[in-house]
Amino acid sequence: MPAMPCVVYTRMPRPAVKLLLVAGAVVGLSGCKLVDQKTFNPQAGRAPQPYIPPPPVVVPIPPLIELVEGTPVSAWQHPVEQIVHKALARKPNILFTVKCLVPVSGDSVHDQQALIHLVQGDGQAVAQTMTEAGAPPEQVEITAMPDSTVTKPLVRVYVR
C-alpha cells in the first residue's frame, strides 16, 4: 500500500469574523477587575494609621467619711468610731487622711482663714475622735486646701 500523504486543511476565517472575535474579547475583558495586591488586602498602599486608645476613665475614690462644717459632734462621733474600729480590724496599718476642704473664693487671705477655722474646729475634732477610737496618732494625718469642686466647707476622711 502506498503511503498516504498527510493533508492538513486550515481555513482562515473571514476578516469580519476576526473583527467580531477581537471586539467580543475586548468587551468581555473590559468588565473584569484585574488582580493586584488590593484584591487580597484592601489596606495595601495606604499609610499606616496607628491605633490611639481613648484615655482611661478615672473614677474618683469616694471618701470613707464626709462631714459638712458645723455638723454637731453628737451626730457624727459614734459613726466615726465604728468606722475606725472596722477599718483597723481589716487592716491594722491603715492610714487615715483627714482632708479639710473649703470652696475657692478668689481671695487667698479669706481662703486661708477659712482653712484655719475648719482645721482647728471640725478637722481636729475628727482626728481626735479617731485617735480616741484606737487609731494610732501616726496613722492619722490632716491636710487642708481650697477646692473648686466643693460648695461649702467639708471634712473628708480617706484611707490607704
C-alpha positions, 0 to 999 in steps of 0.5 A, a space after each residue: 500500500 502506498 503511503 498516504 500523504 498527510 493533508 492538513 486543511 486550515 481555513 482562515 476565517 473571514 476578516 469580519 469574523 476576526 473583527 467580531 472575535 477581537 471586539 467580543 474579547 475586548 468587551 468581555 475583558 473590559 468588565 473584569 477587575 484585574 488582580 493586584 495586591 488590593 484584591 487580597 488586602 484592601 489596606 495595601 498602599 495606604 499609610 499606616 494609621 496607628 491605633 490611639 486608645 481613648 484615655 482611661 476613665 478615672 473614677 474618683 475614690 469616694 471618701 470613707 467619711 464626709 462631714 459638712 462644717 458645723 455638723 454637731 459632734 453628737 451626730 457624727 462621733 459614734 459613726 466615726 468610731 465604728 468606722 475606725 474600729 472596722 477599718 483597723 480590724 481589716 487592716 491594722 496599718 491603715 492610714 487615715 487622711 483627714 482632708 479639710 476642704 473649703 470652696 475657692 473664693 478668689 481671695 487667698 487671705 479669706 481662703 486661708 482663714 477659712 482653712 484655719 477655722 475648719 482645721 482647728 474646729 471640725 478637722 481636729 475634732 475628727 482626728 481626735 475622735 479617731 485617735 480616741 477610737 484606737 487609731 494610732 496618732 501616726 496613722 492619722 494625718 490632716 491636710 487642708 486646701 481650697 477646692 473648686 469642686 466643693 460648695 461649702 466647707 467639708 471634712 473628708 476622711 480617706 484611707 490607704 
